[in-house]
Amino acid sequence: MTREYAAFVESATAAERSGDAETALEYHQGVPMFRRSAHRVVLTQLADLSDEMTPWLWARWAAYQCTRVEDPDTLGKVTSQLALDYTVRVFHTDELARAWEVGDDPVKLLATTAGEDWAYHQTCTFELLGLELFLNSMADARLAEGCALAREWVGATMSGYRVESVIPGRLVVRDLGEDRPVEVLDLGAGLLGVGGRLIGRLVPSGTTPALMFDTRPLPVDEQTAVAAATGDRRSAWIAALEQAFAEERLERSMLRSADRELVTDVPSLSLLERGTSPAALASTRQQLARGRDEIGRAAYRVLRAVTEGTFGTEADAPYVAAAVLNPHGFAEAQAQLVDPGHRGAWEHWARLVPAPAQGRLTRLAALSAEAAA
């Protein structure tokens, strides 16, 4: 990396820590090797929502940033490195050994773990108090002002849950450790369906319902969910996953996800599948692999189906929310799907999703009404 590109990275990081996603994106895209990065996707979404940020979205952004600290000679860097070393040692030792055996660069494994591994993010953010350290020493300006809720997330514990009921915008899960139902803001976890088991961390949402998952929860089998909900809440989830992988009840690959979303708990690949016909799915995935924005195109197709009255049922509301929060999907909807006849559809789905998706659908309804004048 040249000195100029290193300066771009430094400027992008400073902009992120001040809560300026637009400036951060501009600098980040200035580094050629970053233009297809997963981080660019995150920054693009946040920049597009700069005037629509919710308290929980500020908190998720801060939690995400604390896992990316690389400043030399800082406690934040020490924390992220300890979390990375621990995650690889506990969950990916065999993979690291294979990399050495066949001559692969082990740095690739470390980079993938830091960028995509659910266990690493949880360990760094909560178990090693990375979020608290980041808020105290690195969050600045607008980000610091927006992160009052994030401070309430510090100390949240992991547990196992069973999905008991799903209502658009909210779901009821049963805490398998305390055997009690809890109402949760649903950003897409409810798509697992009634009876599904998962592990995750409930934190304040700053809205109604009052609780939400700090990030997309991990779907697991019943034995793992129960084990994560009992015993020492600080480490039970780690032991539960270790046992599940050792017994081959779960695959270690489930910890990795290249599409870590902040604005939704609907994986972008799931949105792609929901917004693409089965016949076109294989070719669409190929285009995605070549760098084409097929996620944005799928988001637009979902929104177009909404206006045509052909998109699923109310249970599919998380897909609509994810689609309208996609920058390309929303821009195309404003350009092509604003029509007096669409107002009712936009208003209907707006009642089924939380903010900021609710605000965007309401805006499309208002624009559709204005088009009638």
JOUR-V421723 format. One record per helix or strand of 3 or more residues. SS is the DSSP state (alpha for helix, beta for strand). FROM is the first residue (numbers start at 1). TO is the last residue. If there is no record, write none. Layout:
ss={SS;SS}
from={FROM;FROM}
to={TO;TO}
This chain:
ss={alpha;alpha;alpha;alpha;alpha;alpha;alpha;alpha;alpha;alpha;alpha;alpha;beta;beta;beta;alpha;beta;beta;beta;alpha;alpha;alpha;alpha;alpha;alpha;alpha;alpha;alpha;alpha}
from={3;21;32;38;55;75;93;106;118;130;141;148;158;170;180;189;197;211;218;222;236;252;268;278;294;314;327;340;357}
to={17;29;34;48;66;91;102;116;127;137;146;153;167;175;185;192;204;213;220;229;246;255;274;289;308;325;336;350;371}
